[in-house]
Amino acid sequence: MTAPREGWRTFALLILLIGTAGTATELMLLEHVEEVQQWVPLAFLVAGFLAGVWVAVAPNRPAVLTLRALAFLYLPVAVAGIYFHLQSNVEFELELRPSIAGMDLVMESLKGAMPALAPGAMAQLGLLGLLVCFRHPALSGNPTGGDAAS
C-alpha cells in the first residue's frame, strides 16, 4: 500500500511554529512577565517552539513525544489563563461598581481590560500540536509513513 501524503503535517508544523513564536513575542511585548504565573505560558510556548523545531529537524520518536506532551499541557495552561484573566476582570469590575452582580458582572468581565478569552489561542496551538503528532510516522517506527496508528 502507498504511504499517505504527509505534506499537510509539514504545513501544520509550520503554522504551529509561527503561532508559538508570534504568541510568545506578543506576550513579551505586552510585558506579560510581572508575576510568576504570567511566565508559565511564555515558558510553555518557548518549550513548544523548541520541540517543534526538533520535530522539523529530526522527526524521531523522542521529538514527537516531547511535542505531543507539551501540546497536551497547553490545554490546562490555556484554561488557567482564561481563569486568571476573568478573575482579574471580575476584581476590577467589583472595585469600580461594588453592586454589580449576575449577568451584568459576567458580561462586563468578559469585555474587561484583560482579554478574557485570549489564552484560548494557546489551546488552539495545543490542539494544532496534537494534530501534528497524531499518527506521526516516527511513532510507528516507520519514518516513511505507513498505516500504523499511534
SULKA-V626267 format. One record per residue. N is the residue number from 1. SS is DSSP state (H for helix, E for strand, L for the rest). OMEGA is omega as a letter, one per 20 degrees, with the letter a starting at -180 (* if undefined). Layout:
n=[N:N]
ss=[SS:SS]
omega=[OMEGA:OMEGA]
This chain:
n=[1:2:3:4:5:6:7:8:9:10:11:12:13:14:15:16:17:18:19:20:21:22:23:24:25:26:27:28:29:30:31:32:33:34:35:36:37:38:39:40:41:42:43:44:45:46:47:48:49:50:51:52:53:54:55:56:57:58:59:60:61:62:63:64:65:66:67:68:69:70:71:72:73:74:75:76:77:78:79:80:81:82:83:84:85:86:87:88:89:90:91:92:93:94:95:96:97:98:99:100:101:102:103:104:105:106:107:108:109:110:111:112:113:114:115:116:117:118:119:120:121:122:123:124:125:126:127:128:129:130:131:132:133:134:135:136:137:138:139:140:141:142:143:144:145:146:147:148:149:150]
ss=[L:L:L:L:L:L:H:H:H:H:H:H:H:H:H:H:H:H:H:H:H:H:H:H:H:H:H:H:H:L:L:L:L:L:L:H:H:H:H:H:H:H:H:H:H:H:H:H:H:H:H:H:H:H:H:H:H:L:L:L:H:H:H:H:H:H:H:H:H:H:H:H:H:H:H:H:H:H:H:H:H:H:H:H:H:H:H:H:H:H:H:H:H:H:H:H:L:L:L:L:L:H:H:H:H:H:H:H:H:H:L:L:L:L:L:L:L:L:L:H:H:H:H:H:H:H:H:H:H:H:H:H:H:L:L:L:H:H:H:H:L:L:L:L:L:L:L:L:L:L]
omega=[a:r:r:r:a:a:r:a:r:r:r:r:r:r:r:r:r:a:a:r:a:a:r:r:r:r:r:r:r:a:a:a:a:a:a:a:r:r:a:a:r:r:r:r:r:r:r:r:a:r:r:r:r:r:a:a:a:a:r:a:r:r:a:r:r:r:a:r:r:r:r:a:r:a:r:r:r:r:r:r:r:r:a:r:r:r:r:r:r:r:r:a:r:r:r:a:a:a:a:a:r:a:r:r:r:a:r:r:r:a:a:a:r:r:a:a:a:r:r:r:r:r:r:r:r:r:r:r:r:r:r:a:a:r:r:a:a:r:a:a:a:a:a:a:r:a:a:r:r:*]
